[in-house]
Amino acid sequence: MKILYIIGLLLSACIGIWHFTVPYLYKWYSFIPNAPIEIIRSIDWINYFFSLFLTGLSVILLVYKNKIFNKNKEILVFYGFLVFVWLNRIFITILLPMNYNVMFFGQLIGFIIIFIIQLIPLIYLIRINWKLK
């Protein structure tokens, strides 16, 4: 379980780090020519804070790996929230797709894999915490 936990969080942190560069790699602003600076800055801020959240929470959970496996329920709540974020990423990809192309299916498969890799340790951690009662 610890290996899946670490792999899932490393993948999550990598996606977070990579996302800092996404607007520039994929030239997001070319899709909205003549957009007001407020729109451009809003996109920058949302992407920056999403990237910071995903990277930061993943790294924090990696640092607290021993605590979560020693039945720390507070850390488990944060891990559960991260798994919930990935589940929502799957839902939003399906419900509001950008395009049905190779990138769509690649992202969807990637999100599902990360979600499952993180869900398995979450179920295990919840079960061992319930056994305390």
Protein Blocks (a to p, Z undefined) as FASTA:
>chain_A
ZZmmmmmmmmmmmmmmmmmmmmmmnommlmmghiafklmmmmmmmmmmmmmmmmmmmmmm
mmmmmmmmnopaklmmmmmmmmmmmmmmmmmmmmmcfbdcfklmmmmmmmmmmmmmmmmm
mmmmmmmmmmmZZ
